[in-house]
Amino acid sequence: MAKVTFDKERCKGCGLCVGACPKHIVALADDVINGKGYHPADCVNPDECIGCAFCATMCPDCVITVEK
């Protein structure tokens, strides 16, 4: 099983990772605001992650880490 982690304090909420996820399990958190004032991305169902790392590849700020 893959493990995906997000550095939520560095995330600027651009949403590129949301569109890149083929399983549609990455979303911007509506109820969380980081120190920069953005809604950070998060994995809403980590059990469904296939470890493709498309989200990490699309992230311009390298805040996503995918471990297989």
CORFENHU-V709287 format. One record per pair of residues at least 12 apart in sequence whose C-alpha atoms are under 10 Angstrom apart, sorted by the first residue. I is the first residue (numbers start at 1). J is the second residue. D is the distance in Angstrom with one decimal. If there is no record, write none. Layout:
((I	J	D) (I	J	D))
This chain:
((1	46	9.2) (1	47	7.5) (1	48	8.6) (1	49	7.5) (1	50	7.1) (1	51	7.6) (1	67	8.7) (1	68	6.3) (2	46	8.1) (2	47	8.1) (2	48	8.7) (2	49	6.1) (2	50	6.0) (2	51	4.9) (2	52	8.7) (2	53	9.5) (2	66	6.9) (2	67	5.6) (2	68	4.4) (3	43	9.8) (3	46	7.1) (3	47	8.5) (3	48	10.0) (3	49	7.4) (3	50	8.8) (3	51	7.2) (3	65	8.1) (3	66	5.7) (3	67	5.1) (3	68	6.3) (4	26	10.0) (4	42	9.0) (4	43	7.4) (4	46	7.2) (4	47	9.9) (4	49	7.6) (4	50	9.6) (4	51	7.6) (4	53	8.4) (4	55	9.4) (4	56	9.0) (4	64	7.0) (4	65	5.6) (4	66	4.4) (4	67	6.3) (4	68	8.7) (5	41	9.9) (5	42	7.9) (5	43	7.9) (5	46	9.4) (5	56	9.6) (5	63	8.2) (5	64	5.7) (5	65	5.3) (5	66	6.6) (5	67	8.5) (6	40	8.4) (6	41	7.1) (6	42	6.4) (6	43	8.2) (6	56	9.2) (6	62	9.1) (6	63	5.6) (6	64	4.7) (6	65	6.6) (6	66	9.0) (7	40	8.5) (7	41	8.9) (7	42	9.2) (7	61	9.8) (7	62	8.7) (7	63	5.0) (7	64	6.5) (7	65	8.5) (8	29	9.9) (8	32	9.4) (8	33	8.9) (8	34	6.6) (8	35	9.0) (8	36	9.9) (8	38	9.2) (8	39	8.6) (8	40	5.4) (8	41	7.0) (8	42	7.9) (8	63	7.4) (8	64	9.0) (9	33	8.9) (9	34	5.4) (9	35	6.1) (9	36	7.2) (9	37	9.4) (9	38	8.8) (9	39	9.7) (9	40	7.6) (9	63	8.8) (10	34	8.1) (10	35	8.4) (10	36	7.8) (10	38	9.3) (10	40	8.3) (10	61	7.6) (10	62	8.8) (10	63	6.4) (10	64	9.9) (11	28	10.0) (11	34	7.9) (11	35	9.6) (11	36	8.4) (11	37	9.8) (11	38	7.4) (11	39	8.0) (11	40	5.3) (11	41	7.0) (11	42	9.7) (11	59	9.0) (11	60	9.5) (11	61	7.2) (11	62	8.7) (11	63	6.2) (11	64	8.9) (12	34	8.6) (12	35	10.0) (12	36	7.5) (12	37	8.2) (12	38	5.6) (12	39	7.2) (12	40	6.4) (12	41	8.5) (12	59	9.9) (12	60	9.6) (12	61	8.2) (12	63	9.4) (13	27	9.5) (13	28	6.7) (13	29	8.9) (13	33	9.6) (13	34	9.6) (13	36	10.0) (13	37	9.4) (13	38	5.7) (13	39	5.4) (13	40	4.9) (13	41	6.1) (13	42	9.9) (13	59	10.0) (14	28	8.8) (14	38	8.9) (14	39	9.0) (14	40	8.5) (14	41	8.5) (14	59	8.6) (14	60	9.0) (14	61	9.9) (15	27	7.7) (15	28	6.9) (15	39	9.6) (15	40	8.7) (15	41	7.2) (15	55	9.6) (15	58	9.5) (15	59	8.6) (16	41	9.5) (16	54	9.9) (16	55	7.5) (16	56	9.6) (16	57	9.7) (16	58	6.1) (16	59	6.5) (16	60	8.4) (17	41	7.8) (17	42	9.4) (17	53	9.6) (17	54	7.4) (17	55	4.3) (17	56	7.0) (17	57	8.2) (17	58	5.8) (17	59	6.1) (17	60	9.4) (17	64	8.9) (18	41	7.7) (18	42	9.0) (18	43	9.3) (18	54	9.7) (18	55	7.1) (18	58	9.4) (18	59	9.8) (19	54	9.5) (19	55	8.2) (19	58	9.1) (20	53	9.2) (20	54	5.8) (20	55	5.6) (20	56	9.0) (20	57	8.8) (20	58	7.0) (20	59	9.5) (21	43	9.9) (21	49	9.1) (21	50	9.8) (21	52	8.5) (21	53	8.4) (21	54	6.2) (21	55	5.9) (21	56	9.6) (21	58	9.6) (22	49	9.4) (22	50	9.2) (22	52	8.7) (22	54	8.1) (22	55	9.2) (23	45	9.5) (23	48	7.3) (23	49	7.2) (23	50	8.0) (23	52	9.8) (24	43	9.1) (24	44	8.9) (24	45	9.1) (24	48	9.4) (24	49	9.3) (25	42	8.4) (25	43	5.6) (25	44	5.4) (25	45	5.6) (25	46	7.4) (25	47	9.5) (25	48	7.4) (25	49	7.4) (26	41	6.7) (26	42	5.6) (26	43	4.5) (26	44	5.9) (26	45	7.9) (26	46	8.9) (26	49	9.3) (26	55	8.1) (27	39	9.7) (27	40	8.4) (27	41	5.5) (27	42	5.6) (27	43	6.4) (27	44	6.7) (27	45	9.8) (28	40	5.5) (28	41	4.2) (28	42	6.1) (28	43	8.7) (28	44	9.2) (29	41	5.9) (29	42	6.5) (29	43	9.2) (29	44	8.9) (40	63	10.0) (41	63	9.5) (41	64	9.2) (42	64	9.3) (49	66	9.5) (49	68	9.9) (50	66	9.8) (50	68	8.6) (51	65	10.0) (51	66	6.4) (51	67	7.0) (51	68	6.1) (52	66	8.2) (52	67	9.7) (52	68	9.1) (53	65	8.0) (53	66	6.0) (53	67	8.7) (53	68	9.6) (54	66	9.4))
